[in-house]
Amino acid sequence: MSFVPIDSIGFVRSGGGRPIFAENGTTYLQAALGSTLKFSFTSGTFFDLLSVDLAEFSTTVTQATVHFVGYRFDGSIVTMDLITDGIIDGTGPLADFQTFHFDDRFTGLIRVEIPTFGWSLDNLVVSVPEPSTCCLLLVGGLLLGALKFRKRGND
């Protein structure tokens, strides 16, 4: 999976005990002022977006609205705004990140963009749909037919 900026201003990897930033014990992506993010599989494989952990950018940004734009393989576009709870205390005892789940509109995606900034993102969960039984049977049948044809040509 590839994570790149939409525009020229990108995002950073952050985490690790800095008191004013979100903390969850792991490294995560963070979008400061003007930062953007888009992600997709480099192979073009489509995927379903299941969930993500989000937090505010820092203790000076008390709430974040994170706009997700999903581009589906059929050409349609789906959007969802996720709003963080405003609870962030950096290295303090409170949980800075919260988990959000996407609805069934976020399936068959080829790309997702986050054009907003002021957020921290971790634990992005995607699913790659398995090929259907019909597709597997069709491919298997084509391979068997090709082998039989090839064998006949050698006789």
Stockholm file with secondary structure:
# STOCKHOLM 1.0

chainA/1-155         MSFVPIDSIGFVRSGGGRPIFAENGTTYLQAALGSTLKFSFTSGTFFDLLSVDLAEFSTTVTQATVHFVGYRFDGSIVTMDLITDGIIDGTGPLADFQTFHFDDRFTGLIRVEIPTFGWSLDNLVVSVPEPSTCCLLLVGGLLLGALKFRKRGND
#=GR chainA/1-155 SS CEEECSSSCCCEEECSSCTTBCCSSSCEEEECTTCCEEEECTTCCCBEEEEEEEEESBTTCCCCEEEEEEEETTSCEEEEEEECCSCCCTTSSSCCCEEEECCTTSCSEEEEEECCCSEEEEEEEEECCCCCHHHHHHHHHHHHHHHHHHHHHHC
#=GC SS_cons         CEEECSSSCCCEEECSSCTTBCCSSSCEEEECTTCCEEEECTTCCCBEEEEEEEEESBTTCCCCEEEEEEEETTSCEEEEEEECCSCCCTTSSSCCCEEEECCTTSCSEEEEEECCCSEEEEEEEEECCCCCHHHHHHHHHHHHHHHHHHHHHHC
//
